[in-house]
Amino acid sequence: MFTISALPARHIASGDDYYDRARQHPDVMYLEVEADDELNSTASRLTSPGEPITSSQAFMRGHGTFVEGEQVIASVSGTVERVNKLVSVKPVKSRYTPEVGDLVVGRITEACPTTFAGITFLQLATGAK
């Protein structure tokens, strides 16, 4: 099991030249970390299999999780997602599941006199909803 963690951001006065230069360096990446043990819905969090996520009394388990004792445990590596009181882990790599409203790239192969058209899918569009 592995753990990914980051130190909380420290507050430094904006007049500090060293801090301003470091923020603009291309190799420096800052993560906004919110210290919330009960899964803040706006912060994304990576988890690994077997890692406790939260209390099973406060939340219901969803996909990618299981309950052991009083804890909701991750069963896959991925991003923790929370919808109301449902906690799930979205895997880092997973098969695409189409949803209503997704964009696709295709070719119309047949036009029928009714309102239907035959479409051959070339690829699924990514990154847009």
N, CA, C and O atoms as CSV, one atom per row, in Angstrom:
chain,resi,resn,atom,element,x,y,z
A,1,MET,N,N,0.841,-1.166,0.000
A,1,MET,CA,C,0.000,0.000,0.000
A,1,MET,C,C,0.891,1.235,0.000
A,1,MET,O,O,1.948,1.234,0.632
A,2,PHE,N,N,0.481,2.278,-0.696
A,2,PHE,CA,C,1.226,3.517,-0.718
A,2,PHE,C,C,0.294,4.661,-0.342
A,2,PHE,O,O,-0.925,4.547,-0.472
A,3,THR,N,N,0.865,5.746,0.118
A,3,THR,CA,C,0.080,6.906,0.521
A,3,THR,C,C,0.639,8.128,-0.173
A,3,THR,O,O,1.854,8.320,-0.217
A,4,ILE,N,N,-0.228,8.946,-0.709
A,4,ILE,CA,C,0.160,10.207,-1.323
A,4,ILE,C,C,-0.284,11.308,-0.379
A,4,ILE,O,O,-1.464,11.405,-0.041
A,5,SER,N,N,0.648,12.129,0.041
A,5,SER,CA,C,0.289,13.196,0.966
A,5,SER,C,C,1.039,14.456,0.582
A,5,SER,O,O,2.060,14.412,-0.104
A,6,ALA,N,N,0.513,15.572,1.038
A,6,ALA,CA,C,1.144,16.861,0.780
A,6,ALA,C,C,1.073,17.684,2.047
A,6,ALA,O,O,0.115,17.579,2.813
A,7,LEU,N,N,2.082,18.499,2.265
A,7,LEU,CA,C,2.073,19.371,3.424
A,7,LEU,C,C,1.085,20.503,3.193
A,7,LEU,O,O,0.908,20.941,2.056
A,8,PRO,N,N,0.435,20.985,4.253
A,8,PRO,CA,C,-0.479,22.101,4.072
A,8,PRO,C,C,0.281,23.339,3.622
A,8,PRO,O,O,1.429,23.553,4.013
A,9,ALA,N,N,-0.364,24.145,2.803
A,9,ALA,CA,C,0.262,25.361,2.298
A,9,ALA,C,C,0.491,26.322,3.456
A,9,ALA,O,O,-0.392,26.514,4.293
A,10,ARG,N,N,1.670,26.923,3.505
A,10,ARG,CA,C,1.933,27.878,4.575
A,10,ARG,C,C,1.737,29.284,4.047
A,10,ARG,O,O,1.991,29.565,2.875
A,11,HIS,N,N,1.289,30.148,4.911
A,11,HIS,CA,C,1.008,31.523,4.505
A,11,HIS,C,C,2.281,32.342,4.615
A,11,HIS,O,O,2.902,32.406,5.677
A,12,ILE,N,N,2.663,32.965,3.515
A,12,ILE,CA,C,3.837,33.824,3.484
A,12,ILE,C,C,3.387,35.155,2.910
A,12,ILE,O,O,2.576,35.204,1.985
A,13,ALA,N,N,3.907,36.210,3.454
A,13,ALA,CA,C,3.528,37.543,2.974
A,13,ALA,C,C,3.832,37.664,1.492
A,13,ALA,O,O,4.839,37.146,1.009
A,14,SER,N,N,2.952,38.354,0.771
A,14,SER,CA,C,3.095,38.437,-0.686
A,14,SER,C,C,4.303,39.256,-1.113
A,14,SER,O,O,4.687,39.199,-2.281
A,15,GLY,N,N,4.916,40.014,-0.210
A,15,GLY,CA,C,6.080,40.814,-0.560
A,15,GLY,C,C,7.374,40.025,-0.550
A,15,GLY,O,O,8.420,40.569,-0.903
A,16,ASP,N,N,7.338,38.776,-0.164
A,16,ASP,CA,C,8.524,37.930,-0.086
A,16,ASP,C,C,8.972,37.556,-1.500
A,16,ASP,O,O,8.279,36.815,-2.197
A,17,ASP,N,N,10.146,38.077,-1.928
A,17,ASP,CA,C,10.630,37.855,-3.293
A,17,ASP,C,C,10.911,36.388,-3.578
A,17,ASP,O,O,10.602,35.904,-4.666
A,18,TYR,N,N,11.495,35.667,-2.616
A,18,TYR,CA,C,11.808,34.255,-2.832
A,18,TYR,C,C,10.533,33.461,-3.100
A,18,TYR,O,O,10.496,32.620,-3.998
A,19,TYR,N,N,9.497,33.728,-2.323
A,19,TYR,CA,C,8.216,33.028,-2.487
A,19,TYR,C,C,7.604,33.350,-3.853
A,19,TYR,O,O,7.108,32.447,-4.528
A,20,ASP,N,N,7.630,34.613,-4.270
A,20,ASP,CA,C,7.061,35.001,-5.564
A,20,ASP,C,C,7.810,34.345,-6.723
A,20,ASP,O,O,7.183,33.906,-7.687
A,21,ARG,N,N,9.156,34.271,-6.644
A,21,ARG,CA,C,9.934,33.631,-7.704
A,21,ARG,C,C,9.647,32.133,-7.758
A,21,ARG,O,O,9.540,31.562,-8.843
A,22,ALA,N,N,9.523,31.493,-6.596
A,22,ALA,CA,C,9.281,30.050,-6.549
A,22,ALA,C,C,7.921,29.700,-7.129
A,22,ALA,O,O,7.781,28.663,-7.779
A,23,ARG,N,N,6.917,30.537,-6.911
A,23,ARG,CA,C,5.574,30.263,-7.431
A,23,ARG,C,C,5.563,30.285,-8.955
A,23,ARG,O,O,4.747,29.603,-9.576
A,24,GLN,N,N,6.461,31.063,-9.566
A,24,GLN,CA,C,6.471,31.186,-11.013
A,24,GLN,C,C,7.394,30.174,-11.678
A,24,GLN,O,O,7.434,30.108,-12.907
A,25,HIS,N,N,8.125,29.396,-10.921
A,25,HIS,CA,C,9.033,28.408,-11.484
A,25,HIS,C,C,8.225,27.285,-12.127
A,25,HIS,O,O,7.285,26.787,-11.508
A,26,PRO,N,N,8.564,26.866,-13.366
A,26,PRO,CA,C,7.746,25.870,-14.069
A,26,PRO,C,C,7.763,24.481,-13.437
A,26,PRO,O,O,6.854,23.688,-13.686
A,27,ASP,N,N,8.780,24.164,-12.619
A,27,ASP,CA,C,8.852,22.839,-12.009
A,27,ASP,C,C,8.113,22.747,-10.678
A,27,ASP,O,O,8.041,21.669,-10.089
A,28,VAL,N,N,7.566,23.854,-10.197
A,28,VAL,CA,C,6.891,23.865,-8.903
A,28,VAL,C,C,5.393,23.763,-9.121
A,28,VAL,O,O,4.808,24.535,-9.881
A,29,MET,N,N,4.778,22.798,-8.443
A,29,MET,CA,C,3.332,22.635,-8.535
A,29,MET,C,C,2.763,22.724,-7.126
A,29,MET,O,O,3.221,22.023,-6.224
A,30,TYR,N,N,1.778,23.573,-6.937
A,30,TYR,CA,C,1.158,23.737,-5.629
A,30,TYR,C,C,-0.179,23.034,-5.608
A,30,TYR,O,O,-0.982,23.181,-6.530
A,31,LEU,N,N,-0.417,22.276,-4.565
A,31,LEU,CA,C,-1.695,21.606,-4.374
A,31,LEU,C,C,-2.438,22.320,-3.269
A,31,LEU,O,O,-1.893,22.555,-2.191
A,32,GLU,N,N,-3.683,22.665,-3.540
A,32,GLU,CA,C,-4.514,23.255,-2.502
A,32,GLU,C,C,-5.073,22.117,-1.668
A,32,GLU,O,O,-5.896,21.342,-2.157
A,33,VAL,N,N,-4.647,22.003,-0.436
A,33,VAL,CA,C,-5.062,20.915,0.438
A,33,VAL,C,C,-5.955,21.484,1.523
A,33,VAL,O,O,-5.588,22.443,2.203
A,34,GLU,N,N,-7.113,20.896,1.682
A,34,GLU,CA,C,-8.010,21.300,2.747
A,34,GLU,C,C,-8.001,20.209,3.796
A,34,GLU,O,O,-8.228,19.042,3.478
A,35,ALA,N,N,-7.745,20.567,5.026
A,35,ALA,CA,C,-7.687,19.589,6.110
A,35,ALA,C,C,-9.102,19.284,6.580
A,35,ALA,O,O,-9.627,19.961,7.463
A,36,ASP,N,N,-9.711,18.275,5.997
A,36,ASP,CA,C,-11.060,17.873,6.367
A,36,ASP,C,C,-11.107,16.357,6.393
A,36,ASP,O,O,-10.987,15.714,5.350
A,37,ASP,N,N,-11.278,15.785,7.566
A,37,ASP,CA,C,-11.289,14.336,7.698
A,37,ASP,C,C,-12.548,13.705,7.155
A,37,ASP,O,O,-12.545,12.509,6.861
A,38,GLU,N,N,-13.607,14.442,7.009
A,38,GLU,CA,C,-14.879,13.864,6.578
A,38,GLU,C,C,-15.196,14.182,5.119
A,38,GLU,O,O,-16.354,14.442,4.792
A,39,LEU,N,N,-14.227,14.169,4.259
A,39,LEU,CA,C,-14.398,14.255,2.804
A,39,LEU,C,C,-15.086,15.521,2.341
A,39,LEU,O,O,-16.300,15.532,2.135
A,40,ASN,N,N,-14.336,16.569,2.179
A,40,ASN,CA,C,-14.881,17.793,1.608
A,40,ASN,C,C,-15.224,17.524,0.158
A,40,ASN,O,O,-14.399,16.977,-0.575
A,41,SER,N,N,-16.416,17.891,-0.276
A,41,SER,CA,C,-16.879,17.550,-1.622
A,41,SER,C,C,-16.136,18.317,-2.709
A,41,SER,O,O,-16.153,17.894,-3.865
A,42,THR,N,N,-15.476,19.446,-2.374
A,42,THR,CA,C,-14.796,20.223,-3.395
A,42,THR,C,C,-13.342,19.802,-3.575
A,42,THR,O,O,-12.743,20.113,-4.604
A,43,ALA,N,N,-12.763,19.111,-2.613
A,43,ALA,CA,C,-11.360,18.715,-2.703
A,43,ALA,C,C,-11.261,17.293,-3.244
A,43,ALA,O,O,-11.977,16.401,-2.790
A,44,SER,N,N,-10.367,17.080,-4.221
A,44,SER,CA,C,-10.173,15.724,-4.730
A,44,SER,C,C,-9.054,15.069,-3.928
A,44,SER,O,O,-8.109,15.728,-3.495
A,45,ARG,N,N,-9.181,13.767,-3.741
A,45,ARG,CA,C,-8.231,13.040,-2.908
A,45,ARG,C,C,-7.934,11.703,-3.556
A,45,ARG,O,O,-8.855,10.977,-3.929
A,46,LEU,N,N,-6.651,11.366,-3.695
A,46,LEU,CA,C,-6.246,10.077,-4.236
A,46,LEU,C,C,-6.180,9.059,-3.112
A,46,LEU,O,O,-5.823,9.388,-1.981
A,47,THR,N,N,-6.524,7.829,-3.430
A,47,THR,CA,C,-6.479,6.767,-2.441
A,47,THR,C,C,-5.953,5.498,-3.090
A,47,THR,O,O,-5.947,5.371,-4.315
A,48,SER,N,N,-5.514,4.568,-2.266
A,48,SER,CA,C,-5.014,3.287,-2.760
A,48,SER,C,C,-5.819,2.165,-2.121
A,48,SER,O,O,-6.479,2.390,-1.107
A,49,PRO,N,N,-5.783,0.955,-2.691
A,49,PRO,CA,C,-6.552,-0.155,-2.127
A,49,PRO,C,C,-6.164,-0.438,-0.675
A,49,PRO,O,O,-4.983,-0.466,-0.329
A,50,GLY,N,N,-7.178,-0.647,0.163
A,50,GLY,CA,C,-6.947,-0.942,1.566
A,50,GLY,C,C,-6.859,0.272,2.457
A,50,GLY,O,O,-6.774,0.134,3.678
A,51,GLU,N,N,-6.877,1.460,1.877
A,51,GLU,CA,C,-6.768,2.680,2.672
A,51,GLU,C,C,-8.135,3.084,3.229
A,51,GLU,O,O,-9.102,3.164,2.472
A,52,PRO,N,N,-8.235,3.341,4.547
A,52,PRO,CA,C,-9.506,3.812,5.107
A,52,PRO,C,C,-9.852,5.193,4.556
A,52,PRO,O,O,-8.996,6.074,4.480
A,53,ILE,N,N,-11.117,5.370,4.173
A,53,ILE,CA,C,-11.547,6.640,3.596
A,53,ILE,C,C,-12.287,7.476,4.628
A,53,ILE,O,O,-11.955,8.643,4.834
A,54,THR,N,N,-13.289,6.889,5.277
A,54,THR,CA,C,-14.097,7.617,6.248
A,54,THR,C,C,-14.860,6.639,7.126
A,54,THR,O,O,-14.702,5.425,6.994
A,55,SER,N,N,-15.670,7.153,8.003
A,55,SER,CA,C,-16.471,6.331,8.902
A,55,SER,C,C,-17.684,5.759,8.179
A,55,SER,O,O,-18.328,6.453,7.392
A,56,SER,N,N,-17.996,4.488,8.447
A,56,SER,CA,C,-19.161,3.873,7.810
A,56,SER,C,C,-20.461,4.329,8.455
A,56,SER,O,O,-21.533,4.111,7.889
A,57,GLN,N,N,-20.396,4.956,9.619
A,57,GLN,CA,C,-21.599,5.468,10.259
A,57,GLN,C,C,-22.024,6.793,9.652
A,57,GLN,O,O,-23.213,7.112,9.645
A,58,ALA,N,N,-21.075,7.571,9.140
A,58,ALA,CA,C,-21.391,8.876,8.570
A,58,ALA,C,C,-21.725,8.791,7.086
A,58,ALA,O,O,-22.466,9.635,6.580
A,59,PHE,N,N,-21.193,7.784,6.366
A,59,PHE,CA,C,-21.364,7.698,4.920
A,59,PHE,C,C,-21.744,6.290,4.487
A,59,PHE,O,O,-21.476,5.319,5.195
A,60,MET,N,N,-22.377,6.186,3.312
A,60,MET,CA,C,-22.684,4.889,2.702
A,60,MET,C,C,-21.583,4.570,1.703
A,60,MET,O,O,-21.002,5.475,1.104
A,61,ARG,N,N,-21.294,3.282,1.522
A,61,ARG,CA,C,-20.250,2.894,0.580
A,61,ARG,C,C,-20.813,2.844,-0.834
A,61,ARG,O,O,-21.974,2.490,-1.040
A,62,GLY,N,N,-19.976,3.201,-1.807
A,62,GLY,CA,C,-20.353,3.141,-3.213
A,62,GLY,C,C,-19.381,2.259,-3.972
A,62,GLY,O,O,-18.688,1.435,-3.375
A,63,HIS,N,N,-19.326,2.427,-5.297
A,63,HIS,CA,C,-18.421,1.639,-6.132
A,63,HIS,C,C,-16.976,1.889,-5.719
A,63,HIS,O,O,-16.600,3.012,-5.382
A,64,GLY,N,N,-16.177,0.837,-5.749
A,64,GLY,CA,C,-14.758,0.953,-5.431
A,64,GLY,C,C,-14.458,0.996,-3.943
A,64,GLY,O,O,-13.345,1.339,-3.547
A,65,THR,N,N,-15.447,0.650,-3.105
A,65,THR,CA,C,-15.236,0.665,-1.662
A,65,THR,C,C,-15.876,-0.558,-1.015
A,65,THR,O,O,-16.706,-1.231,-1.626
A,66,PHE,N,N,-15.485,-0.838,0.217
A,66,PHE,CA,C,-16.149,-1.864,1.020
A,66,PHE,C,C,-16.088,-1.432,2.477
A,66,PHE,O,O,-15.283,-0.576,2.844
A,67,VAL,N,N,-16.941,-2.025,3.305
A,67,VAL,CA,C,-16.991,-1.677,4.725
A,67,VAL,C,C,-16.303,-2.772,5.526
A,67,VAL,O,O,-16.564,-3.961,5.341
A,68,GLU,N,N,-15.429,-2.348,6.409
A,68,GLU,CA,C,-14.742,-3.272,7.319
A,68,GLU,C,C,-14.773,-2.639,8.704
A,68,GLU,O,O,-14.124,-1.623,8.950
A,69,GLY,N,N,-15.531,-3.250,9.598
A,69,GLY,CA,C,-15.680,-2.683,10.937
A,69,GLY,C,C,-16.466,-1.382,10.872
A,69,GLY,O,O,-17.610,-1.364,10.418
A,70,GLU,N,N,-15.864,-0.316,11.317
A,70,GLU,CA,C,-16.512,1.001,11.332
A,70,GLU,C,C,-15.990,1.914,10.215
A,70,GLU,O,O,-16.305,3.103,10.201
A,71,GLN,N,N,-15.203,1.379,9.287
A,71,GLN,CA,C,-14.567,2.206,8.264
A,71,GLN,C,C,-15.015,1.828,6.861
A,71,GLN,O,O,-15.296,0.662,6.581
A,72,VAL,N,N,-15.079,2.831,5.973
A,72,VAL,CA,C,-15.248,2.595,4.540
A,72,VAL,C,C,-13.839,2.534,3.972
A,72,VAL,O,O,-13.060,3.474,4.132
A,73,ILE,N,N,-13.506,1.418,3.300
A,73,ILE,CA,C,-12.155,1.157,2.804
A,73,ILE,C,C,-12.162,1.166,1.278
A,73,ILE,O,O,-13.100,0.661,0.660
A,74,ALA,N,N,-11.116,1.740,0.663
A,74,ALA,CA,C,-10.986,1.746,-0.794
A,74,ALA,C,C,-10.593,0.359,-1.281
A,74,ALA,O,O,-9.729,-0.291,-0.692
A,75,SER,N,N,-11.238,-0.099,-2.370
A,75,SER,CA,C,-10.866,-1.390,-2.955
A,75,SER,C,C,-10.082,-1.217,-4.252
A,75,SER,O,O,-9.565,-2.197,-4.788
A,76,VAL,N,N,-9.983,0.017,-4.773
A,76,VAL,CA,C,-9.225,0.313,-5.990
A,76,VAL,C,C,-8.446,1.613,-5.790
A,76,VAL,O,O,-8.774,2.408,-4.909
A,77,SER,N,N,-7.418,1.827,-6.607
A,77,SER,CA,C,-6.697,3.099,-6.607
A,77,SER,C,C,-7.493,4.096,-7.420
A,77,SER,O,O,-7.981,3.768,-8.501
A,78,GLY,N,N,-7.629,5.304,-6.916
A,78,GLY,CA,C,-8.360,6.305,-7.671
A,78,GLY,C,C,-8.687,7.532,-6.855
A,78,GLY,O,O,-8.088,7.786,-5.810
A,79,THR,N,N,-9.658,8.296,-7.356
A,79,THR,CA,C,-10.085,9.544,-6.747
A,79,THR,C,C,-11.340,9.322,-5.925
A,79,THR,O,O,-12.301,8.715,-6.398
A,80,VAL,N,N,-11.333,9.811,-4.703
A,80,VAL,CA,C,-12.498,9.689,-3.829
A,80,VAL,C,C,-13.542,10.708,-4.273
A,80,VAL,O,O,-13.245,11.893,-4.426
A,81,GLU,N,N,-14.768,10.230,-4.477
A,81,GLU,CA,C,-15.877,11.104,-4.865
A,81,GLU,C,C,-17.002,10.959,-3.859
A,81,GLU,O,O,-17.270,9.861,-3.372
A,82,ARG,N,N,-17.658,12.063,-3.550
A,82,ARG,CA,C,-18.762,12.036,-2.608
A,82,ARG,C,C,-19.972,12.724,-3.218
A,82,ARG,O,O,-19.876,13.851,-3.705
A,83,VAL,N,N,-21.112,12.042,-3.190
A,83,VAL,CA,C,-22.386,12.616,-3.602
A,83,VAL,C,C,-23.314,12.453,-2.413
A,83,VAL,O,O,-23.704,11.336,-2.072
A,84,ASN,N,N,-23.669,13.559,-1.781
A,84,ASN,CA,C,-24.447,13.552,-0.539
A,84,ASN,C,C,-23.754,12.652,0.477
A,84,ASN,O,O,-22.655,12.982,0.922
A,85,LYS,N,N,-24.345,11.543,0.856
A,85,LYS,CA,C,-23.749,10.643,1.851
A,85,LYS,C,C,-23.176,9.377,1.226
A,85,LYS,O,O,-22.857,8.430,1.944
A,86,LEU,N,N,-23.038,9.342,-0.101
A,86,LEU,CA,C,-22.495,8.181,-0.805
A,86,LEU,C,C,-21.035,8.446,-1.160
A,86,LEU,O,O,-20.725,9.436,-1.822
A,87,VAL,N,N,-20.144,7.568,-0.723
A,87,VAL,CA,C,-18.716,7.701,-1.007
A,87,VAL,C,C,-18.309,6.599,-1.965
A,87,VAL,O,O,-18.601,5.427,-1.729
A,88,SER,N,N,-17.628,6.973,-3.056
A,88,SER,CA,C,-17.141,5.986,-4.009
A,88,SER,C,C,-15.733,6.379,-4.441
A,88,SER,O,O,-15.289,7.504,-4.211
A,89,VAL,N,N,-15.042,5.433,-5.069
A,89,VAL,CA,C,-13.698,5.690,-5.588
A,89,VAL,C,C,-13.741,5.470,-7.085
A,89,VAL,O,O,-14.033,4.369,-7.552
A,90,LYS,N,N,-13.445,6.531,-7.846
A,90,LYS,CA,C,-13.393,6.435,-9.309
A,90,LYS,C,C,-11.994,5.963,-9.682
A,90,LYS,O,O,-11.014,6.650,-9.392
A,91,PRO,N,N,-11.885,4.789,-10.327
A,91,PRO,CA,C,-10.558,4.245,-10.644
A,91,PRO,C,C,-9.745,5.182,-11.531
A,91,PRO,O,O,-10.295,5.930,-12.340
A,92,VAL,N,N,-8.424,5.127,-11.365
A,92,VAL,CA,C,-7.524,5.943,-12.171
A,92,VAL,C,C,-7.679,5.585,-13.643
A,92,VAL,O,O,-7.724,6.469,-14.497
A,93,LYS,N,N,-7.761,4.295,-13.940
A,93,LYS,CA,C,-7.931,3.856,-15.319
A,93,LYS,C,C,-9.154,2.958,-15.370
A,93,LYS,O,O,-9.227,1.951,-14.666
A,94,SER,N,N,-10.103,3.325,-16.198
A,94,SER,CA,C,-11.322,2.522,-16.296
A,94,SER,C,C,-11.867,2.597,-17.717
A,94,SER,O,O,-11.466,3.453,-18.505
A,95,ARG,N,N,-12.764,1.710,-18.024
A,95,ARG,CA,C,-13.408,1.689,-19.328
A,95,ARG,C,C,-14.421,2.825,-19.411
A,95,ARG,O,O,-15.094,3.128,-18.426
A,96,TYR,N,N,-14.535,3.452,-20.570
A,96,TYR,CA,C,-15.477,4.548,-20.769
A,96,TYR,C,C,-16.906,4.020,-20.767
A,96,TYR,O,O,-17.223,3.059,-21.469
A,97,THR,N,N,-17.761,4.652,-19.980
A,97,THR,CA,C,-19.178,4.318,-19.941
A,97,THR,C,C,-19.941,5.518,-20.472
A,97,THR,O,O,-19.960,6.561,-19.819
A,98,PRO,N,N,-20.572,5.406,-21.641
A,98,PRO,CA,C,-21.261,6.565,-22.212
A,98,PRO,C,C,-22.471,6.971,-21.384
A,98,PRO,O,O,-23.128,6.132,-20.767
A,99,GLU,N,N,-22.754,8.265,-21.378
A,99,GLU,CA,C,-23.903,8.818,-20.689
A,99,GLU,C,C,-24.675,9.706,-21.650
A,99,GLU,O,O,-24.140,10.140,-22.670
A,100,VAL,N,N,-25.921,9.971,-21.325
A,100,VAL,CA,C,-26.747,10.848,-22.147
A,100,VAL,C,C,-26.096,12.222,-22.199
A,100,VAL,O,O,-25.715,12.774,-21.167
A,101,GLY,N,N,-25.968,12.774,-23.403
A,101,GLY,CA,C,-25.379,14.089,-23.584
A,101,GLY,C,C,-23.912,14.067,-23.962
A,101,GLY,O,O,-23.362,15.118,-24.291
A,102,ASP,N,N,-23.247,12.905,-23.930
A,102,ASP,CA,C,-21.845,12.821,-24.325
A,102,ASP,C,C,-21.711,13.046,-25.823
A,102,ASP,O,O,-22.593,12.676,-26.598
A,103,LEU,N,N,-20.602,13.655,-26.223
A,103,LEU,CA,C,-20.329,13.892,-27.635
A,103,LEU,C,C,-19.624,12.684,-28.232
A,103,LEU,O,O,-18.739,12.106,-27.602
A,104,VAL,N,N,-20.010,12.300,-29.444
A,104,VAL,CA,C,-19.351,11.212,-30.158
A,104,VAL,C,C,-19.011,11.675,-31.562
A,104,VAL,O,O,-19.659,12.572,-32.101
A,105,VAL,N,N,-17.992,11.062,-32.154
A,105,VAL,CA,C,-17.627,11.324,-33.540
A,105,VAL,C,C,-18.038,10.097,-34.326
A,105,VAL,O,O,-17.638,8.984,-33.988
A,106,GLY,N,N,-18.828,10.282,-35.365
A,106,GLY,CA,C,-19.316,9.142,-36.134
A,106,GLY,C,C,-19.574,9.516,-37.575
A,106,GLY,O,O,-19.437,10.677,-37.961
A,107,ARG,N,N,-19.948,8.527,-38.371
A,107,ARG,CA,C,-20.259,8.739,-39.778
A,107,ARG,C,C,-21.644,8.167,-40.037
A,107,ARG,O,O,-21.928,7.027,-39.669
A,108,ILE,N,N,-22.505,8.956,-40.669
A,108,ILE,CA,C,-23.836,8.463,-41.021
A,108,ILE,C,C,-23.666,7.547,-42.221
A,108,ILE,O,O,-23.201,7.967,-43.281
A,109,THR,N,N,-24.049,6.283,-42.039
A,109,THR,CA,C,-23.866,5.282,-43.084
A,109,THR,C,C,-25.148,4.987,-43.835
A,109,THR,O,O,-25.112,4.375,-44.902
A,110,GLU,N,N,-26.274,5.409,-43.298
A,110,GLU,CA,C,-27.547,5.117,-43.937
A,110,GLU,C,C,-28.571,6.145,-43.469
A,110,GLU,O,O,-28.643,6.462,-42.282
A,111,ALA,N,N,-29.354,6.658,-44.397
A,111,ALA,CA,C,-30.434,7.588,-44.055
A,111,ALA,C,C,-31.758,6.909,-44.345
A,111,ALA,O,O,-31.995,6.463,-45.467
A,112,CYS,N,N,-32.612,6.827,-43.355
A,112,CYS,CA,C,-33.918,6.185,-43.491
A,112,CYS,C,C,-34.988,7.253,-43.674
A,112,CYS,O,O,-34.794,8.398,-43.266
A,113,PRO,N,N,-36.114,6.892,-44.282
A,113,PRO,CA,C,-37.177,7.883,-44.455
A,113,PRO,C,C,-37.818,8.288,-43.124
A,113,PRO,O,O,-38.525,9.293,-43.063
A,114,THR,N,N,-37.583,7.532,-42.082
A,114,THR,CA,C,-38.121,7.901,-40.775
A,114,THR,C,C,-37.138,8.843,-40.086
A,114,THR,O,O,-36.250,9.394,-40.737
A,115,THR,N,N,-37.284,9.029,-38.814
A,115,THR,CA,C,-36.417,9.956,-38.084
A,115,THR,C,C,-35.141,9.308,-37.567
A,115,THR,O,O,-34.395,9.939,-36.819
A,116,PHE,N,N,-34.875,8.064,-37.946
A,116,PHE,CA,C,-33.682,7.371,-37.470
A,116,PHE,C,C,-32.578,7.430,-38.513
A,116,PHE,O,O,-32.849,7.542,-39.709
A,117,ALA,N,N,-31.334,7.355,-38.059
A,117,ALA,CA,C,-30.183,7.303,-38.959
A,117,ALA,C,C,-29.220,6.244,-38.441
A,117,ALA,O,O,-29.022,6.109,-37.233
A,118,GLY,N,N,-28.624,5.495,-39.365
A,118,GLY,CA,C,-27.616,4.515,-38.970
A,118,GLY,C,C,-26.281,5.212,-38.826
A,118,GLY,O,O,-25.843,5.906,-39.743
A,119,ILE,N,N,-25.628,5.040,-37.690
A,119,ILE,CA,C,-24.355,5.718,-37.430
A,119,ILE,C,C,-23.293,4.677,-37.105
A,119,ILE,O,O,-23.509,3.798,-36.270
A,120,THR,N,N,-22.141,4.782,-37.771
A,120,THR,CA,C,-20.986,3.961,-37.448
A,120,THR,C,C,-20.053,4.819,-36.611
A,120,THR,O,O,-19.629,5.886,-37.055
A,121,PHE,N,N,-19.729,4.368,-35.407
A,121,PHE,CA,C,-18.887,5.160,-34.524
A,121,PHE,C,C,-17.430,5.020,-34.913
A,121,PHE,O,O,-16.915,3.914,-35.084
A,122,LEU,N,N,-16.777,6.158,-35.048
A,122,LEU,CA,C,-15.355,6.173,-35.344
A,122,LEU,C,C,-14.548,6.234,-34.059
A,122,LEU,O,O,-13.578,5.494,-33.892
A,123,GLN,N,N,-14.944,7.109,-33.157
A,123,GLN,CA,C,-14.283,7.235,-31.869
A,123,GLN,C,C,-15.201,8.002,-30.944
A,123,GLN,O,O,-16.139,8.666,-31.385
A,124,LEU,N,N,-14.923,7.906,-29.670
A,124,LEU,CA,C,-15.680,8.663,-28.686
A,124,LEU,C,C,-14.954,9.964,-28.419
A,124,LEU,O,O,-13.734,9.976,-28.253
A,125,ALA,N,N,-15.689,11.051,-28.377
A,125,ALA,CA,C,-15.091,12.341,-28.058
A,125,ALA,C,C,-14.759,12.366,-26.574
A,125,ALA,O,O,-15.506,11.818,-25.764
A,126,THR,N,N,-13.657,12.992,-26.212
A,126,THR,CA,C,-13.268,13.050,-24.805
A,126,THR,C,C,-13.084,14.488,-24.375
A,126,THR,O,O,-12.800,15.373,-25.182
A,127,GLY,N,N,-13.252,14.696,-23.086
A,127,GLY,CA,C,-12.971,16.007,-22.518
A,127,GLY,C,C,-14.093,17.005,-22.604
A,127,GLY,O,O,-13.938,18.107,-22.078
A,128,ALA,N,N,-15.206,16.705,-23.225
A,128,ALA,CA,C,-16.295,17.677,-23.335
A,128,ALA,C,C,-17.588,17.056,-22.857
A,128,ALA,O,O,-17.848,15.874,-23.078
A,129,LYS,N,N,-18.375,17.847,-22.217
A,129,LYS,CA,C,-19.708,17.416,-21.788
A,129,LYS,C,C,-20.693,18.508,-22.029
A,129,LYS,O,O,-21.878,18.347,-21.736
